[in-house]
Amino acid sequence: MALTLNQKSSIVGDFRRSDSDTGSPEVQIALLTTRIQEITEHLKSNKKDHAARLGLLKLVGKRNRHLRYLARTNNDAYKTLIQRLGLRK
């Protein structure tokens, strides 16, 4: 269920601000979104996996905190990011 190194590096490459950027809010939100999508797919076939469901809720909460921070500090980047990831406001 964890992201492979290739998946993670491609996501970081797509959403980074500069060449050495790995921790900007955009990168973190994109990584969290990918993990949320994977866990959601897992839960479709494993409906009784309550541990995964709890982890999913924690990841969604963390992503929402990052999104609120990004909206507060850089609203233009927030708007483009939610459009690129296909998220709702």
C-alpha positions as a printed Julia matrix, in Angstrom:
89×3 Matrix{Float64}:
   0.0    0.0     0.0
   2.93   2.33    0.45
   4.18   4.38   -2.48
   7.16   3.0    -4.34
  10.25   5.1    -4.77
   9.51   5.62   -8.48
   5.94   6.77   -7.79
   7.09   9.12   -5.08
   9.88  10.65   -7.16
   7.57  11.23  -10.12
   5.0   12.97   -7.9
   7.7   15.12   -6.33
   9.03  15.95   -9.8
   5.59  17.02  -11.0
   4.68  19.26   -8.06
   7.98  20.69   -6.77
   8.77  24.39   -6.81
  12.5   24.06   -7.51
  15.01  21.3    -8.25
  15.8   20.59   -4.6
  12.24  20.95   -3.3
  10.75  17.88   -1.61
   8.79  19.33    1.29
   6.69  22.18   -0.02
   2.97  22.03    0.78
   2.16  21.28   -2.85
   4.38  18.19   -2.86
   3.06  16.98    0.49
  -0.57  17.43   -0.58
   0.06  15.56   -3.84
   1.7   12.66   -1.98
  -1.13  12.51    0.55
  -3.71  12.58   -2.25
  -2.05   9.61   -3.97
  -1.99   7.62   -0.73
  -5.63   8.52   -0.05
  -6.62   7.27   -3.5
  -4.76   3.99   -2.97
  -6.36   3.36    0.42
  -9.79   4.23   -0.98
  -9.33   1.59   -3.7
  -8.21  -0.92   -1.05
 -11.29  -0.22    1.04
 -13.61  -0.85   -1.9
 -12.64  -4.51   -1.88
 -11.9   -4.82    1.87
 -14.89  -3.2     3.51
 -14.14  -4.51    7.0
 -10.57  -3.19    7.21
 -11.19  -0.69    9.98
  -7.49  -0.03   10.58
  -7.11   1.17    6.99
 -10.26   3.27    7.38
  -8.8    4.97   10.46
  -5.55   5.62    8.6
  -7.53   7.08    5.71
  -9.33   9.49    8.02
  -6.03  10.61    9.52
  -4.53  11.2     6.07
  -7.58  13.18    4.94
  -7.33  15.36    8.05
  -3.63  15.96    7.48
  -4.26  16.87    3.84
  -7.01  19.29    4.87
  -4.64  21.02    7.29
  -2.03  21.36    4.55
  -4.66  22.7     2.15
  -5.87  25.29    4.67
  -2.27  26.4     5.24
  -1.64  26.73    1.51
  -4.9   28.64    0.97
  -3.95  31.03    3.76
  -0.37  31.65    2.62
  -0.5   31.34   -1.18
  -4.03  31.39   -2.55
  -2.99  31.25   -6.23
  -0.94  28.09   -5.68
  -3.86  26.62   -3.73
  -6.28  27.2    -6.59
  -3.98  25.7    -9.22
  -3.17  22.71   -7.01
  -6.77  21.74   -6.29
  -7.5   22.07  -10.0
  -4.55  19.84  -10.95
  -5.46  17.21   -8.36
  -9.18  17.38   -9.03
 -10.12  18.21   -5.44
 -13.14  20.14   -4.23
 -12.79  23.35   -2.24
